[in-house]
Amino acid sequence: MAIKNEDPKRSRSRQIGNILLLVGAGLLAFNFIFTAFSAPQLPKVPYSLFVHQVQSNQVSRASIGQELITYQLRNGVGDRGGEILTTTPIFDLKLPDLLQTNGVEFSAAPAPKNNWFGTLLGWVLPPLIFVGIFQLFNRGGASGGLQIGKSKAKVYVEGSAPKTLFADVAGVDEAKTELEEIVQFLKTPEKYTRIGAKIPKGVLLVGPPGTGKTLLAKAVAGEAGVPFFSISGSEFVELFVGVGSARVRDLFEQAKKQSPCIVFIDELDAVGKSRASGGFYGGNDEREQTLNQLLTEMDGFGADGTTVIVLAATNRPESLDPALLRPGRFDRQVLVDRPDKSGREAILKIHAGKVILDPTVDLKVIAGRTSGFAGADLANLVNEAALLAARAGRESVMMADFSEAIERVVAGLEKKSRVLNEQEKRIVAYHEVGHALVGSLASGSGKVEKISIIPRGMAALGYTLQMPSEDRFLMSKEDLEAQIATLLGGRSAEELIFGSITTGASNDLQRATELAEQMVTTYGMSETLGPLAYQQRRNDFLGGMNSGRTVSPQTAESIDREIKGIVSAAHDRARDILHQNRELLESISEKLLETEVIEGETLEHLLSQVKLPQAVLSHNG
C-alpha cells in the first residue's frame, strides 16, 4: 500500500501561500534596510559631554527632539569646530534655560519626512501575510497544521510499495477467517446483494494491545485491493465545538468518492465513549457532537449505493456507547486475542525470517516459553535477540540470545553495578532457592528454569524464572493455592534459616494477597462465603482493577478472614516443604552463592531431589 499523492489544487494552494509569505518577508526586510540606511549617520556623544560643551560655550545651535538632540559646535573649537553631533536626551526641565544662558540658538526638531514606502507597507504587508498564512494552512491533506473541518486521515491506495496481506498476519486465525468474508464483500459485492443480503457496515476489532488489530485492518485492505483511510479517534476531537463533526463528515465524503473502500478508526474509544459515562447529556459538548455525527454517517452512508466498510479497533469495548455497537453500525465484533502456542510459533517464524538464525534455534521451544506474549511482544523479542547477537559480534542469532531476551522482557535488564554485601547476598540466595524448591512441587506454576542472584530491573535483587510448559486456560483451586505457596517460599526460607524477615518479600506478599482475594471475591472458592462473586469484572483488556460490590461490614470481615486463612495455609505449606528439604535448601543456596546463576540440567537434577513433607505423604496415602 502506498500513500496517495497530494491533490494538484491543494499543491497549488500551498505554493501560493508560500510565495505570499516569501513576498511579505522580503518586503519587511527591505523596509528595515531602507529605513536603516536612508537616514544620515551622525556621530553620537554622551549627554554629559553635550552639557559640558554647552557650559563651556562650545555649542552654537541645537535642535531638540524627544528621542534625539542634534547640535553644532562653534567654529574654532579645537579640531571639531563646526562639526554636527547627536546625543540621546534626558528629561531635563532646566535645559532651555541652560541653552539660553550660554547663548545657544535652539529650536524644536522638525517633523520627520513622510516615509511613503513605510506607509505603503503598513497597508499592504499585513493583508499579504494574513492571506499567505490562510492559504498555507487551509489546504487539505494530512500535513495541514491548522486545517478546520478537514479530515486528517492517511489515504493508502494501490502502488508499487509492498502491501500487507493475510500471509503477513499470524496467530489470529479465527479473526482472519472472519475478516476474509469482508474481503469478499469488497471484491464481489453483487454476489451478496443479488440475493438480498446487506453488506455489513462496520466491524469492531477488540483485544489487548499489541495483538495486531491495526495490522489486520491493513491486511483486509491489501487483500481487497481497495483504498484504505486510516485515522485515530483522538484526531477527530478538538478544542472548538463542531470541528470534530466536520472532520467526520469530510472523512466519509472522501470515502464515498473512492468507494469501495475501508475506513479504519484506531482507538475508537477516544471518540465513541459512552455519553452517559461522561455526565454530558446536552448537545453542546464537542466529543458528543462528534459521536453523534459518526452515528449519523454510519447510518446513512450506504444508502446511495456506495460500499464503505468501517473497521475500528479498541481495547476498551466496555466504555463504548451502546448506540455505536448496535447492529446496523458495527454489525460484527471480532476478538483479536493473544495467540496460543502454535500461533506464537507462526508469529515467530514471520519475524525470524527477517534475521539470520543459527541452526540450533528452536522456535517451538521459544513459543512454549513465551506464554502470554502478544504479537508485538514477540516481534520485540526477535529484535532484542538480534541486537544481543550483533552486540556480541556473532554472525547469527543463537538460542542463548533468545533466552537472554526473554529474561530481559520478563525480569528487566541486569544490574551488575548494584553490589550487595555478603549478608544481603546470602539472604537473596536463600530467598530465591526457597521459591524454587516450593515451586518445583507446585502444580500449574510452570517449570523452574533458572535461579539467579544477579539484580535485574528496578527492584529485583534476584529472581526465580518459571516458564509454563503449556498454555493454561483454567486454573483449579489447588493450582492457585500452590501458586500462593510458591510466592511465599522466599519469605519462609528467610524465617527458617535466619530467624527473621526482610523487606525483600514485599512484592511476593502483594501478589499472594491479590491472588487470594480473587479466589474469594471473584472465583467463589470460599467454603464459608459460597459461590458468590463480590467483584464486578471489567470487560477490557488493559488489566484494570475490578470494581467491588457494596457489602455489609459482616461480609467484609468474612472476606478478610477467608483471605487471611488462604494465605496462612499456603505459608504453612511452604514452611513445611522447606523444613523437610532444609539440607537441600542450604546446599543449593551455597552453590548459588558461588556461581550466582543455576540453570539447565544442573538445576533440573537438584530440584528432582525435593521431597514432599511427611504430613502431605501420609494424607495422600
C-alpha positions as CSV (number, residue, x, y, z in Angstrom):
1,M,0.0,0.0,0.0
2,A,1.3,3.5,-0.8
3,I,0.3,6.9,0.4
4,K,-1.8,8.7,-2.1
5,N,-0.2,11.7,-3.9
6,E,-1.4,15.2,-3.0
7,D,-4.2,16.7,-5.0
8,P,-2.9,19.3,-7.6
9,K,-5.3,22.0,-6.3
10,R,-4.0,21.6,-2.8
11,S,-0.5,21.7,-4.1
12,R,-1.1,25.0,-5.9
13,S,-2.7,26.4,-2.8
14,R,0.3,25.6,-0.8
15,Q,2.6,27.1,-3.4
16,I,0.6,30.3,-3.5
17,G,0.7,30.5,0.3
18,N,4.5,30.0,0.3
19,I,5.0,32.7,-2.4
20,L,2.9,35.2,-0.5
21,L,4.8,34.6,2.7
22,L,8.1,35.0,1.0
23,V,7.0,38.2,-0.7
24,G,5.8,39.6,2.7
25,A,9.0,38.6,4.4
26,G,11.1,40.2,1.6
27,L,9.2,43.5,1.7
28,L,9.5,43.6,5.5
29,A,13.3,43.0,5.3
30,F,13.6,45.7,2.5
31,N,11.8,48.2,4.6
32,F,14.1,47.6,7.5
33,I,17.2,48.0,5.4
34,F,15.7,51.1,3.6
35,T,14.9,52.8,6.9
36,A,18.2,51.9,8.4
37,F,20.4,53.3,5.6
38,S,18.2,56.2,4.4
39,A,18.8,58.4,7.5
40,P,22.2,60.2,7.7
41,Q,24.6,58.8,10.2
42,L,26.0,61.5,12.6
43,P,28.5,61.0,15.5
44,K,26.8,60.3,18.8
45,V,28.2,61.5,22.2
46,P,27.1,61.1,25.8
47,Y,24.6,63.6,27.2
48,S,27.0,64.6,29.9
49,L,29.5,65.7,27.2
50,F,26.8,67.7,25.5
51,V,26.0,69.6,28.8
52,H,29.7,70.2,29.4
53,Q,30.1,71.7,25.9
54,V,27.1,74.0,26.4
55,Q,28.5,75.2,29.7
56,S,31.9,75.8,28.0
57,N,30.3,78.0,25.3
58,Q,31.3,75.4,22.6
59,V,27.8,74.9,21.1
60,S,26.4,77.3,18.6
61,R,23.0,75.9,17.8
62,A,20.9,72.8,18.8
63,S,17.8,71.0,17.5
64,I,15.9,69.3,20.4
65,G,13.7,66.3,19.7
66,Q,12.0,63.8,22.0
67,E,14.4,61.0,21.0
68,L,17.4,62.9,19.7
69,I,19.3,66.2,20.2
70,T,21.3,67.4,17.2
71,Y,23.7,70.2,17.8
72,Q,26.6,72.0,16.0
73,L,29.9,73.1,17.6
74,R,31.2,76.7,17.2
75,N,33.9,77.4,14.7
76,G,37.4,77.4,16.2
77,V,36.6,74.8,18.9
78,G,39.6,72.5,18.7
79,D,39.8,70.1,15.8
80,R,36.0,69.6,15.8
81,G,34.9,73.2,15.1
82,G,31.6,73.4,13.2
83,E,31.0,69.6,13.5
84,I,27.4,68.3,13.9
85,L,26.9,65.8,16.7
86,T,24.0,64.0,18.3
87,T,23.1,62.8,21.8
88,T,20.2,61.0,23.4
89,P,18.2,63.4,25.6
90,I,17.5,63.0,29.2
91,F,14.3,64.5,30.8
92,D,15.6,67.9,32.0
93,L,13.4,70.9,32.5
94,K,16.4,73.2,33.0
95,L,17.9,72.5,29.6
96,P,16.2,75.5,27.8
97,D,17.4,77.9,30.5
98,L,20.9,76.4,30.2
99,L,21.0,76.9,26.4
100,Q,19.7,80.4,26.6
101,T,22.1,81.4,29.3
102,N,25.1,80.2,27.2
103,G,23.9,81.9,24.0
104,V,22.9,78.7,22.2
105,E,20.5,79.1,19.4
106,F,17.9,76.2,19.8
107,S,14.7,75.1,18.3
108,A,12.4,72.0,18.3
109,A,13.4,69.2,15.9
110,P,11.4,69.3,12.6
111,A,8.7,66.7,11.9
112,P,10.0,63.6,10.2
113,K,9.6,63.4,6.4
114,N,6.7,61.3,5.2
115,N,8.0,57.8,4.5
116,W,5.6,56.8,1.7
117,F,7.2,53.4,1.4
118,G,6.7,52.5,5.1
119,T,3.1,53.8,4.9
120,L,2.5,51.6,1.9
121,L,4.0,48.6,3.7
122,G,1.8,49.3,6.7
123,W,-1.3,48.9,4.5
124,V,-0.2,46.1,2.2
125,L,2.1,43.8,4.3
126,P,-0.4,42.7,7.0
127,P,-3.1,41.5,4.4
128,L,-0.4,39.7,2.4
129,I,0.9,37.8,5.4
130,F,-2.6,37.0,6.6
131,V,-3.7,35.7,3.1
132,G,-0.4,33.7,2.9
133,I,-0.9,32.0,6.3
134,F,-4.6,31.3,5.4
135,Q,-3.6,29.7,2.1
136,L,-0.8,27.8,3.7
137,F,-2.8,26.1,6.5
138,N,-6.2,25.9,4.8
139,R,-5.1,23.3,2.3
140,G,-6.2,19.7,2.5
141,G,-4.1,16.6,3.2
142,A,-2.6,15.1,6.3
143,S,0.1,17.7,6.6
144,G,-2.2,20.7,7.1
145,G,-1.3,22.0,10.6
146,L,-4.3,24.3,11.2
147,Q,-7.0,22.8,9.0
148,I,-10.5,23.4,10.2
149,G,-13.0,20.7,9.4
150,K,-10.7,18.7,7.2
151,S,-10.1,15.1,7.8
152,K,-6.6,14.1,8.9
153,A,-6.9,10.5,7.6
154,K,-4.0,9.0,5.8
155,V,-5.1,7.5,2.5
156,Y,-3.4,4.4,1.2
157,V,-4.0,3.2,-2.4
158,E,-2.6,0.5,-4.6
159,G,1.0,1.3,-5.5
160,S,4.4,-0.1,-6.1
161,A,5.2,-0.4,-2.4
162,P,4.7,-3.8,-0.8
163,K,1.2,-4.2,0.7
164,T,0.1,-6.0,3.8
165,L,-1.7,-9.4,3.2
166,F,-3.2,-12.0,5.4
167,A,0.0,-14.1,5.0
168,D,1.8,-11.3,6.9
169,V,-0.5,-11.8,9.9
170,A,-0.3,-14.9,12.1
171,G,-1.6,-16.2,15.4
172,V,-5.1,-14.9,14.9
173,D,-6.6,-17.5,12.6
174,E,-10.2,-17.1,13.8
175,A,-10.1,-13.3,13.3
176,K,-8.6,-13.8,9.8
177,T,-11.4,-16.2,8.9
178,E,-14.0,-13.7,9.9
179,L,-12.3,-10.9,8.0
180,E,-11.8,-12.9,4.8
181,E,-15.6,-12.5,4.3
182,I,-15.2,-8.8,4.4
183,V,-12.7,-9.0,1.6
184,Q,-15.3,-10.9,-0.4
185,F,-17.8,-8.2,0.3
186,L,-15.5,-5.6,-1.2
187,K,-14.3,-7.7,-4.2
188,T,-17.7,-9.1,-5.3
189,P,-20.5,-7.2,-3.5
190,E,-23.0,-8.2,-6.2
191,K,-22.6,-11.9,-5.0
192,Y,-24.4,-10.9,-1.8
193,T,-26.7,-8.1,-2.9
194,R,-28.1,-10.2,-5.7
195,I,-30.0,-12.4,-3.2
196,G,-30.9,-9.5,-0.9
197,A,-28.1,-9.7,1.6
198,K,-26.8,-6.5,3.1
199,I,-23.1,-5.8,3.3
200,P,-22.0,-5.2,6.9
201,K,-21.3,-1.5,7.6
202,G,-18.9,-1.9,10.5
203,V,-16.5,-4.4,12.1
204,L,-15.1,-3.8,15.5
205,L,-11.8,-5.4,16.4
206,V,-11.4,-5.8,20.2
207,G,-8.4,-7.2,22.0
208,P,-5.4,-6.5,24.2
209,P,-2.7,-4.0,23.0
210,G,-0.2,-5.4,20.5
211,T,-2.2,-8.3,19.2
212,G,-2.3,-7.0,15.6
213,K,-5.7,-5.2,15.2
214,T,-4.2,-2.4,13.0
215,L,-2.2,-5.0,11.0
216,L,-5.3,-7.0,10.4
217,A,-7.2,-3.9,9.1
218,K,-4.4,-3.2,6.7
219,A,-4.4,-6.8,5.5
220,V,-8.1,-6.6,4.7
221,A,-7.4,-3.5,2.5
222,G,-4.4,-5.2,1.0
223,E,-6.3,-8.4,0.1
224,A,-9.3,-6.5,-1.3
225,G,-7.2,-4.0,-3.2
226,V,-9.2,-1.0,-2.2
227,P,-8.3,2.4,-0.8
228,F,-7.7,2.4,2.9
229,F,-8.4,5.5,5.1
230,S,-6.5,5.3,8.4
231,I,-7.2,7.8,11.3
232,S,-7.1,7.7,15.1
233,G,-10.1,8.5,17.2
234,S,-8.3,11.3,19.0
235,E,-7.7,13.2,15.7
236,F,-11.5,14.0,15.5
237,V,-11.9,15.9,18.7
238,E,-10.5,19.4,19.0
239,L,-10.9,22.3,21.4
240,F,-13.5,24.1,19.2
241,V,-17.1,22.7,19.2
242,G,-18.1,21.4,15.8
243,V,-14.6,20.7,14.4
244,G,-14.8,17.0,15.1
245,S,-18.2,16.5,13.5
246,A,-17.0,18.5,10.4
247,R,-14.0,16.2,10.1
248,V,-16.2,13.1,10.4
249,R,-18.4,14.5,7.5
250,D,-15.3,15.3,5.4
251,L,-13.8,11.8,6.0
252,F,-16.9,10.0,4.8
253,E,-17.4,12.3,1.9
254,Q,-13.9,11.4,0.7
255,A,-14.6,7.7,1.4
256,K,-17.8,7.8,-0.7
257,K,-15.8,9.3,-3.7
258,Q,-13.4,6.3,-3.6
259,S,-16.0,3.6,-3.0
260,P,-15.5,0.7,-2.4
261,C,-13.0,1.4,0.4
262,I,-12.2,0.9,4.0
263,V,-12.2,3.5,6.8
264,F,-10.1,2.4,9.8
265,I,-10.5,4.2,13.1
266,D,-7.9,3.3,15.6
267,E,-8.6,3.7,19.4
268,L,-12.3,4.2,18.8
269,D,-13.0,4.7,22.5
270,A,-11.4,8.2,22.2
271,V,-14.4,9.4,20.2
272,G,-17.0,6.7,20.9
273,K,-17.1,6.7,24.7
274,S,-20.5,6.2,26.2
275,R,-22.3,9.5,26.6
276,A,-23.8,8.5,29.9
277,S,-20.4,7.9,31.5
278,G,-19.1,11.5,30.9
279,G,-22.0,13.3,32.5
280,F,-22.8,15.2,29.3
281,Y,-26.4,14.9,28.2
282,G,-26.8,18.1,26.1
283,G,-25.7,18.8,22.5
284,N,-23.0,21.4,23.1
285,D,-20.2,19.1,24.0
286,E,-17.5,18.6,21.3
287,R,-17.0,14.9,21.9
288,E,-20.7,14.2,22.0
289,Q,-21.3,16.1,18.7
290,T,-18.5,14.2,17.1
291,L,-20.0,10.9,18.2
292,N,-23.5,11.9,17.0
293,Q,-22.1,12.8,13.6
294,L,-20.3,9.4,13.4
295,L,-23.5,7.6,14.3
296,T,-25.4,9.6,11.6
297,E,-22.8,8.8,8.9
298,M,-22.7,5.1,9.7
299,D,-26.5,5.0,9.4
300,G,-26.7,6.7,6.1
301,F,-23.5,6.4,4.0
302,G,-24.6,3.1,2.4
303,A,-28.0,4.3,1.2
304,D,-26.6,5.8,-2.1
305,G,-25.1,2.6,-3.3
306,T,-21.6,3.2,-2.1
307,T,-19.6,0.4,-0.4
308,V,-17.7,1.8,2.6
309,I,-16.8,-0.6,5.4
310,V,-15.7,0.9,8.7
311,L,-13.1,-1.1,10.6
312,A,-12.4,0.1,14.2
313,A,-10.1,-1.1,16.9
314,T,-10.3,-0.7,20.7
315,N,-9.1,-2.4,23.9
316,R,-11.9,-0.8,25.9
317,P,-15.1,-2.2,24.5
318,E,-17.0,-1.7,27.7
319,S,-16.6,2.1,27.5
320,L,-18.2,2.4,24.0
321,D,-21.6,4.0,23.6
322,P,-24.4,1.3,23.1
323,A,-25.7,3.2,20.1
324,L,-22.4,2.6,18.4
325,L,-22.4,-1.1,18.9
326,R,-25.9,-1.9,17.7
327,P,-26.5,-3.9,14.5
328,G,-26.5,-1.6,11.5
329,R,-23.5,0.3,12.7
330,F,-20.9,-2.1,14.0
331,D,-22.6,-5.3,12.9
332,R,-19.7,-7.6,14.0
333,Q,-17.2,-7.7,16.8
334,V,-14.1,-9.7,16.2
335,L,-11.9,-10.7,19.1
336,V,-8.2,-10.4,18.4
337,D,-6.7,-12.2,21.4
338,R,-3.2,-13.2,22.5
339,P,-2.0,-16.1,20.4
340,D,-1.7,-19.7,21.7
341,K,1.4,-21.8,21.5
342,S,1.0,-22.7,17.8
343,G,0.1,-19.1,17.0
344,R,3.2,-17.8,18.7
345,E,5.3,-20.2,16.7
346,A,3.8,-18.9,13.5
347,I,4.4,-15.3,14.5
348,L,8.0,-16.1,15.4
349,K,8.5,-17.6,12.0
350,I,7.4,-14.5,10.3
351,H,9.6,-12.2,12.3
352,A,12.5,-14.6,12.5
353,G,12.6,-14.8,8.7
354,K,14.0,-11.3,8.7
355,V,17.0,-12.2,10.8
356,I,19.8,-14.7,10.4
357,L,19.1,-17.6,12.7
358,D,21.6,-20.2,14.0
359,P,20.5,-23.8,13.0
360,T,20.2,-24.7,16.7
361,V,17.4,-22.2,17.3
362,D,14.1,-24.0,18.0
363,L,11.2,-21.6,17.6
364,K,8.8,-24.2,19.0
365,V,10.7,-24.2,22.3
366,I,10.7,-20.4,22.3
367,A,6.9,-20.3,21.7
368,G,6.4,-22.6,24.7
369,R,8.4,-20.3,26.9
370,T,6.6,-17.1,25.9
371,S,3.1,-17.8,27.2
372,G,1.0,-14.6,27.3
373,F,3.1,-12.8,24.8
374,A,1.2,-10.8,22.1
375,G,2.4,-10.3,18.6
376,A,4.1,-7.0,19.3
377,D,5.9,-8.7,22.2
378,L,7.2,-11.5,20.0
379,A,8.4,-9.0,17.3
380,N,10.2,-7.1,20.0
381,L,11.7,-10.4,21.4
382,V,13.2,-11.3,18.0
383,N,14.6,-7.9,17.5
384,E,16.1,-7.9,21.0
385,A,17.7,-11.2,20.4
386,A,19.2,-9.9,17.1
387,L,20.6,-6.9,18.9
388,L,22.2,-9.1,21.5
389,A,23.8,-11.2,18.8
390,A,25.1,-8.2,17.0
391,R,26.4,-6.7,20.2
392,A,28.4,-9.9,20.9
393,G,29.8,-9.8,17.3
394,R,28.1,-13.0,16.2
395,E,27.0,-13.6,12.6
396,S,23.7,-15.3,13.5
397,V,21.2,-15.2,16.3
398,M,21.6,-18.1,18.7
399,M,19.3,-19.8,21.2
400,A,21.2,-18.1,24.1
401,D,20.3,-14.7,22.7
402,F,16.6,-15.6,22.7
403,S,16.9,-16.9,26.3
404,E,18.5,-13.6,27.4
405,A,15.9,-11.6,25.5
406,I,13.1,-13.4,27.3
407,E,14.7,-12.7,30.6
408,R,15.1,-9.0,29.7
409,V,11.4,-8.8,28.9
410,V,10.2,-10.8,31.9
411,A,12.6,-9.6,34.6
412,G,14.4,-6.5,33.2
413,L,18.0,-5.6,32.5
414,E,20.8,-7.0,34.6
415,K,22.1,-4.6,37.2
416,K,25.6,-5.8,37.8
417,S,26.6,-2.4,39.1
418,R,24.2,-3.0,42.1
419,V,26.6,-4.6,44.5
420,L,25.2,-6.4,47.6
421,N,27.1,-7.0,50.8
422,E,27.7,-10.6,51.8
423,Q,24.8,-10.8,54.2
424,E,22.3,-9.4,51.7
425,K,23.6,-11.8,49.1
426,R,23.1,-14.8,51.4
427,I,19.6,-13.6,52.2
428,V,18.7,-13.2,48.5
429,A,20.2,-16.6,47.7
430,Y,18.1,-18.5,50.3
431,H,15.1,-16.4,49.3
432,E,15.3,-17.4,45.6
433,V,16.1,-21.0,46.4
434,G,13.1,-21.1,48.7
435,H,10.9,-20.0,45.7
436,A,12.4,-22.7,43.5
437,L,12.0,-25.6,46.0
438,V,8.4,-24.8,46.7
439,G,7.7,-24.0,43.0
440,S,9.1,-27.4,41.9
441,L,6.3,-29.1,43.8
442,A,3.5,-26.7,42.8
443,S,1.1,-27.7,40.1
444,G,0.2,-25.2,37.5
445,S,3.1,-22.8,38.2
446,G,5.3,-23.9,35.4
447,K,8.8,-25.4,35.3
448,V,11.6,-23.7,37.3
449,E,14.2,-23.0,34.6
450,K,16.7,-20.6,36.3
451,I,17.7,-19.2,39.7
452,S,19.8,-16.0,39.8
453,I,21.0,-13.6,42.4
454,I,22.1,-11.0,39.8
455,P,19.9,-8.0,40.3
456,R,17.5,-7.2,37.4
457,G,15.0,-4.4,36.7
458,M,14.2,-1.6,39.0
459,A,13.9,-3.5,42.3
460,A,14.6,-7.3,41.9
461,L,17.7,-8.3,43.8
462,G,17.4,-11.8,42.4
463,Y,14.8,-13.9,40.6
464,T,13.5,-17.4,40.0
465,L,12.4,-17.9,36.4
466,Q,9.4,-20.2,36.0
467,M,8.2,-20.7,32.5
468,P,4.9,-22.6,31.7
469,S,5.2,-25.8,29.8
470,E,1.8,-25.4,28.1
471,D,-1.0,-22.8,27.8
472,R,-3.4,-23.0,30.6
473,F,-7.0,-21.6,30.3
474,L,-8.4,-23.0,33.5
475,M,-6.9,-23.0,37.0
476,S,-8.2,-25.1,39.8
477,K,-8.3,-24.1,43.5
478,E,-5.4,-26.3,44.2
479,D,-3.3,-24.7,41.4
480,L,-4.0,-21.2,42.8
481,E,-3.1,-22.3,46.4
482,A,0.1,-23.8,45.0
483,Q,1.0,-20.5,43.3
484,I,0.5,-18.6,46.6
485,A,2.7,-21.1,48.4
486,T,5.4,-20.6,45.8
487,L,5.2,-16.8,46.2
488,L,5.6,-17.3,50.0
489,G,8.6,-19.7,49.6
490,G,11.1,-16.9,49.7
491,R,9.8,-15.4,53.0
492,S,9.5,-18.8,54.5
493,A,13.2,-19.6,53.7
494,E,14.3,-16.4,55.4
495,E,12.3,-17.3,58.5
496,L,13.7,-20.8,58.6
497,I,17.4,-20.0,58.0
498,F,17.8,-16.6,59.5
499,G,15.0,-16.5,62.1
500,S,13.9,-13.0,60.8
501,I,12.3,-11.4,57.8
502,T,13.3,-8.6,55.5
503,T,11.6,-6.3,53.0
504,G,12.5,-8.5,50.1
505,A,9.2,-10.3,50.1
506,S,7.0,-7.2,49.7
507,N,6.1,-7.9,46.1
508,D,5.5,-11.6,46.8
509,L,3.1,-10.7,49.7
510,Q,1.2,-8.3,47.5
511,R,0.7,-10.7,44.7
512,A,-0.2,-13.6,47.1
513,T,-2.8,-11.4,48.8
514,E,-4.3,-10.3,45.4
515,L,-4.5,-13.9,44.2
516,A,-6.2,-15.0,47.5
517,E,-8.6,-12.1,47.2
518,Q,-9.6,-13.1,43.6
519,M,-10.2,-16.6,44.8
520,V,-12.6,-15.4,47.4
521,T,-14.3,-12.4,45.7
522,T,-14.2,-13.3,42.0
523,Y,-13.9,-17.1,41.6
524,G,-16.2,-18.1,44.6
525,M,-13.6,-20.5,46.0
526,S,-14.5,-20.0,49.6
527,E,-16.4,-22.7,51.5
528,T,-17.6,-20.1,54.1
529,L,-19.0,-17.5,51.7
530,G,-20.0,-19.9,49.0
531,P,-20.2,-19.5,45.2
532,L,-20.7,-15.7,45.2
533,A,-18.8,-13.0,43.3
534,Y,-18.1,-9.8,45.2
535,Q,-16.2,-8.2,42.3
536,Q,-17.6,-6.7,39.1
537,R,-15.2,-7.6,36.4
538,R,-14.4,-5.1,33.7
539,N,-14.6,-6.2,30.1
540,D,-11.5,-4.5,28.9
541,F,-8.0,-5.7,28.1
542,L,-5.9,-3.2,30.0
543,G,-5.6,-5.1,33.2
544,G,-7.5,-2.5,35.3
545,M,-8.7,-3.2,38.8
546,N,-12.1,-4.7,39.2
547,S,-14.8,-2.7,41.0
548,G,-16.1,-4.1,44.2
549,R,-19.8,-4.5,45.1
550,T,-21.2,-2.9,48.2
551,V,-21.1,-5.4,51.0
552,S,-22.1,-5.4,54.7
553,P,-19.5,-5.0,57.4
554,Q,-20.0,-8.6,58.4
555,T,-19.4,-9.8,54.8
556,A,-16.3,-7.7,54.5
557,E,-15.0,-9.2,57.8
558,S,-15.7,-12.7,56.5
559,I,-13.8,-11.9,53.2
560,D,-10.8,-10.6,55.1
561,R,-10.9,-13.7,57.3
562,E,-11.0,-16.1,54.3
563,I,-8.2,-14.3,52.5
564,K,-6.0,-14.5,55.6
565,G,-6.8,-18.2,56.0
566,I,-5.8,-19.0,52.4
567,V,-2.5,-17.1,52.7
568,S,-1.7,-18.5,56.1
569,A,-2.4,-22.1,54.9
570,A,-0.1,-21.5,51.9
571,H,2.6,-20.1,54.2
572,D,2.4,-23.1,56.4
573,R,2.7,-25.4,53.4
574,A,5.8,-23.5,52.1
575,R,7.5,-23.8,55.5
576,D,6.7,-27.5,55.8
577,I,8.3,-28.1,52.3
578,L,11.4,-26.2,53.2
579,H,11.7,-27.7,56.6
580,Q,11.6,-31.2,55.1
581,N,14.2,-30.2,52.5
582,R,16.4,-28.0,54.7
583,E,19.7,-29.7,53.7
584,L,18.9,-29.4,50.0
585,L,17.9,-25.7,50.6
586,E,21.3,-25.0,52.2
587,S,23.4,-26.9,49.6
588,I,21.7,-25.3,46.6
589,S,22.0,-21.8,48.2
590,E,25.7,-22.3,48.9
591,K,26.2,-23.4,45.3
592,L,24.2,-20.4,44.1
593,L,26.4,-18.0,46.1
594,E,29.4,-19.4,44.2
595,T,28.0,-19.4,40.7
596,E,25.3,-16.6,41.0
597,V,23.2,-18.5,38.4
598,I,21.9,-22.1,38.3
599,E,20.0,-23.3,35.3
600,G,19.6,-26.1,32.8
601,E,20.3,-29.7,33.6
602,T,22.1,-28.9,36.8
603,L,19.1,-27.1,38.2
604,E,16.8,-29.9,37.0
605,H,18.9,-32.5,38.8
606,L,19.0,-30.6,42.0
607,L,15.2,-29.9,42.1
608,S,14.5,-33.6,41.3
609,Q,15.6,-34.3,44.9
610,V,12.9,-32.3,46.6
611,K,10.7,-34.3,48.9
612,L,7.1,-33.8,50.0
613,P,6.5,-33.2,53.7
614,Q,5.6,-36.3,55.7
615,A,2.2,-34.8,56.5
616,V,1.3,-34.5,52.8
617,L,2.6,-38.0,52.1
618,S,0.5,-39.5,54.9
619,H,-2.6,-37.5,53.7
620,N,-2.1,-38.8,50.1
621,G,-1.6,-42.3,51.3
